[in-house]
Amino acid sequence: MAVSNEEALAGLAELINEETGIAADTVTPEKSFTDDLDIDSISMMTIVVNAEEKFDVKIPDDEVPNLVTVGDAVNYIAKASAE
């Protein structure tokens, strides 16, 4: 089932909030996971696994370093869910 960018952003913000305590309404597409949200690699992997389950997509481990911003992840999830 295809996920819109808005749905992916809302769901990802929720997952980030659950993992880190960062307020979901501060998670925006231009935010960097490491620089702006201070998410470390362990938390990032947890978020990736939870996102895979939530959106029924596969995010290969070698793709994770390419997900620099929230927007990168949103676009990846939306694209992967449409395939």
C-alpha positions in Angstrom: 0.0 0.0 0.0 1.5 3.3 -1.0 2.2 5.8 1.7 2.1 9.5 1.0 5.0 11.8 2.1 2.7 13.3 4.7 1.8 9.9 6.2 5.5 8.9 6.1 6.5 12.1 7.9 3.8 11.8 10.5 4.6 8.1 11.2 8.4 8.7 11.2 8.0 11.7 13.6 6.0 9.4 15.9 8.7 6.7 15.8 11.4 9.3 16.5 9.4 10.6 19.4 9.0 7.1 20.9 12.7 6.3 20.5 14.2 9.7 21.6 11.6 11.8 23.3 12.0 14.5 20.6 8.6 16.2 20.1 7.0 14.9 16.9 6.0 18.4 15.8 9.7 19.4 15.7 10.6 16.6 13.2 10.5 18.3 9.8 11.9 17.1 6.4 14.9 19.4 6.4 16.2 18.2 9.8 19.3 16.1 9.8 19.1 12.9 12.0 22.6 13.4 13.4 23.2 17.2 13.3 19.7 18.5 14.2 18.0 15.7 16.1 21.2 14.2 17.7 20.2 10.7 16.8 23.0 8.2 17.2 23.5 5.1 15.1 21.9 2.7 17.5 18.8 4.8 17.8 18.8 5.2 14.0 18.8 1.5 13.5 15.9 1.1 15.9 14.0 3.8 14.1 14.7 2.0 10.7 13.5 -1.4 12.0 10.4 0.2 13.5 9.8 2.1 10.2 10.1 -1.1 8.2 7.4 -2.7 10.4 5.1 0.4 10.5 5.2 1.0 6.7 5.8 -2.6 5.5 8.9 -1.6 3.6 12.5 -2.9 3.5 15.3 -0.4 4.1 18.6 -2.3 3.4 21.4 -1.6 5.8 23.6 -0.2 3.0 20.8 2.4 2.3 20.7 3.8 5.9 23.8 6.0 5.5 22.1 7.7 2.6 19.2 8.8 4.8 20.8 11.9 6.1 17.7 14.0 6.7 14.2 13.2 7.7 13.1 14.2 4.2 15.5 11.5 2.7 13.8 8.9 4.9 10.3 10.2 4.1 11.0 10.0 0.4 12.5 6.6 0.6 9.6 5.2 2.6 7.0 6.7 0.2 8.9 5.4 -2.9 9.5 1.9 -1.3 5.8 1.6 -0.3 4.6 2.3 -3.8 6.7 -0.5 -5.4 
